[in-house]
Amino acid sequence: MEIPIKQALALKTLPDAKDLAFGTLFTDHMFNMDYDPDNGWHYPRIEPYGAIPMDPSTMVLHYGQSIFEGLKAFKTPEDRIQLFRPEDNFTRFNRSAHRMCIPLFDEAFALDAAKELIRLDRRWVPSAPGTSLYIRPTIIAMDPFLGVRASYTYRFFIILSPVGAYYKEGFNPVKIWVTEKYVRAVPGGVGEVKTAGNYAASLFAGEEAHHKGYTQVLWLDGVERKYVEEVGSMNIFFVIDDEIITPSLSGSILSGITRDSVMALARKWGHPVTERRITIDEVMAAHEAGKLQECFGSGTAAVISPVGEIKYKDKQIKIGDGKVGSWARKFFDAITDIQYGHAEDTEGWIHPVD
Ligand SMILES: *Cc1c(COP(=O)(O)O)cnc(C)c1O
């Protein structure tokens, strides 16, 4: 399928690399495509970045039938642009579509569309250390209808946003708060899906954590409130007595591509990650016994986010003197070196754009 391009008449002024934050600025163009039952996915096009006019009764606004992805494009020292494991993002996007009753799309075509859009807006891919171009594919339900059912019509769009270095003040450990009161997902629910409602459902606990002086929430399982699931919107890892542990995918945990990359590297380095259920009591006991060496989150935005402190009930523990652990640093360096083309892509993770 050819993708027609309608160029923006006036191009925006590029921001200074030092002013880049996350998700505040958007490029000149976007990709759009529509779905209806008669035509399937049709009318793919690249056009100037702009509003999506919609009726106040549009279903996505009421019932949240909406899915998204998040991936990044990186500038290499040779001035090439490359993506990190984008096929995995579009495969996961279709898995999310299936679970949310959204019609499946052609993954190879969607990836081509994203690349075409990035090539058109290539001047927006920043090159300062740690910066990148964030890519946000999204699908929303478009029927103007107030009944609860799956929509018949959809909009698929991709927008691009230049983002600054996540660690402006250095690779700093965060403080996290374990909530026993709130849960983000339950077995049989949609915790493993990148769907809008999961993030709305997490806000209240996030605010409570902020009020208490913590950066993120550590989520426990929704049934027994005992097993560790995720941290904020990242997957979580512990290093206990030299064993690297991450919670197994239970159905209520998002299957992170960064999580999978950490596990692949660990395997390659001969120190495989154990995927298993792990209780918060085990983590606290390991600390008590002096065996909790590290804790870190993994996700596209931060890659690796070291955890320096955990608050659970009335106990507050400090991990590794609040300093960044050696595994966290090793995974962060190895993944970002591949992403930015500073190291050879031995895993087949890099997908060139140009
Ligand atoms: C996106 C996401 C992650 C991390 O996934 P990556 O593919 O590594 O970016 C983890 N948990 C939640 C809830 C997420 O939405």
The ligand as an SDF file (V2000), in Angstrom:
LIG
                    3D

 15 15  0  0  0  0  0  0  0  0999 V2000
    5.2290   -0.1480   28.4930 C   0  0  0  0  0  0  0  0  0  0  0  0
    5.2050   -0.7450   29.8650 C   0  0  0  0  0  0  0  0  0  0  0  0
    6.3020   -1.4550   30.4140 C   0  0  0  0  0  0  0  0  0  0  0  0
    7.6440   -1.5400   29.7380 C   0  0  0  0  0  0  0  0  0  0  0  0
    7.6050   -2.0880   28.4520 O   0  0  0  0  0  0  0  0  0  0  0  0
    8.7890   -1.7750   27.4390 P   0  0  0  0  0  0  0  0  0  0  0  0
    8.4010   -2.5550   26.2330 O   0  0  0  0  0  0  0  0  0  0  0  0
   10.0370   -2.2700   28.0700 O   0  0  0  0  0  0  0  0  0  0  0  0
    8.8040   -0.2980   27.2200 O   0  0  0  0  0  0  0  0  0  0  0  0
    6.1470   -2.0470   31.6490 C   0  0  0  0  0  0  0  0  0  0  0  0
    5.0060   -1.9380   32.3580 N   0  0  0  0  0  0  0  0  0  0  0  0
    3.9450   -1.2450   31.8850 C   0  0  0  0  0  0  0  0  0  0  0  0
    2.7150   -1.1720   32.7090 C   0  0  0  0  0  0  0  0  0  0  0  0
    4.0190   -0.6170   30.6340 C   0  0  0  0  0  0  0  0  0  0  0  0
    2.9790    0.0800   30.1830 O   0  0  0  0  0  0  0  0  0  0  0  0
  1  2  1  0
  2  3  1  0
  2 14  2  0
  3  4  1  0
  3 10  2  0
  4  5  1  0
  5  6  1  0
  6  7  2  0
  6  8  1  0
  6  9  1  0
 10 11  1  0
 11 12  2  0
 12 13  1  0
 12 14  1  0
 14 15  1  0
M  END
$$$$
